[in-house]
């Protein structure tokens, strides 16, 4: 996903790239891995 964002940034204007990155970050927050990491960071879980 990071590589794709970098390549997108090379081909897009700033506004388009920020829109793309914003949408990708929104998708990442929907994953179980993200929820687990947030719980671990908040101290509610070990994060493992």
Residue pairs with C-beta under 8 A, 6 or more apart in sequence:
1 24
1 28
5 17
5 20
5 21
5 24
8 17
8 20
8 21
9 17
12 20
28 34
36 45
36 47
37 47
39 45
39 47
40 46
40 47
40 48
41 47
